[in-house]
């Protein structure tokens, strides 16, 4: 029976204090942490403290879901509040990982509200069912075999070595056109992993049915390079969503080779990066303005040593907005921050960063974009220097994240309207 513990960022789990968190669970997390450590959590006395990463860690039959956290309002630790933030997190993950939610049936919608892993499992199963329905991709590949008939090209060296006493056989090389290729091997490997990790009875029968109908494949070794070598084209484009999920699952699975019962699957995401990408995707999807360009800035060389060219530093703004009218071109820079500034006052480091963006990118305006659990007014300010330039405006923008009547589409539209209003775009 699977246990689910839901916590927020920066919270702790301790043995003997949290009922569902046992000593064996802690030992499995300690083993996964190892000597080099992992960025998702830190070890404390008889427990763990989670960092700024959100997502899910499954250890054996225990699943720990780490949810985003803004502040600590009254009742923030309630189960209802955790359910809302679970839904928010799932929507953000699906939108930012380019695995757009294709969950349409009632059963899948119920899965969506229950568990992060169940969502990814359900999406993968749905994609593979679709691939089976339309037919698995086939490719040509060379095969060697020792058979009782001459087929293809005779491999004379191996024929002599293998068939010295078997005159009736031929060791041959020939070309085969079938489903045994790297795409289907990855899919099959992921299906076998799901059959081990899945605890949801609604998915068990679907996974077993797929495995029954899926041709058996040889096991293949996968790493980052395996997926980086895959090039998508017209014939294999339908495989892309399934392979994206397979990459997440296979590369983040850490089997327990000693006991075999405390294997770890971790799908954890840096909340700062997730928030940045979510804001960018929301702005780009809602943008219908013909003269407005919204994009992420690529890293640019910012400083380089004059004595050693290998010593260099880059600079990268989160979001750069270009607006063209009949006469001029305006540029705005937005830097996203997943935190609540104390007393509505930005840190000196954040202001220094935005001041640099002003001059490096030649921006007309720059802004720090914060989430907020309550409605707050924007704050405009200017940098004070010897020139007293009043045009160098740095603003604090606050996005109210409502937990009541939450709707992802309305939230994205609210982000877009907040930014374009600040830019002064009609």
Buried (B, 14 or more C-beta within 10 A) or exposed (E): EBBBBBBBBEBBBBBEEBEEBBEBBBBBBEBBBEEEEBEBBEEEEBBBBBBBBBBBBBBBEBBBBBBBBBEEEEEBEEEEBBBBBBBBBBBBBBBBBEBEBEBEEEEBEEBBEBBBBBBBBBBBBBBBBEBBEEEBBBBEEEEEBBEEEEEBEEBEEBBEEBBEEEEEBBBBBEEEEEBBBBBBBBBBBBBBBBBEBBBBEBBEEBBEEBBEEBEEBEEEEBEEEBBEEBEEEEEBEBBBBBBBBBBBBBEBBBEBEEEEEBBBBBBBBBBBBBBBBBBBBBBBBBBEBEEBBBEBBEEEEEEEEEEEEEEEEEBEBBBBBEBEEEEEEBBBBBBBBBBBBEEEEBEEEBBEBBBBBBEEBEBBBBBBBBBBBEEBEEBEEEBEEEEEEEEBBBBBBBBEBBBEEBEBEEBBBBBBEBBBEBBEBE
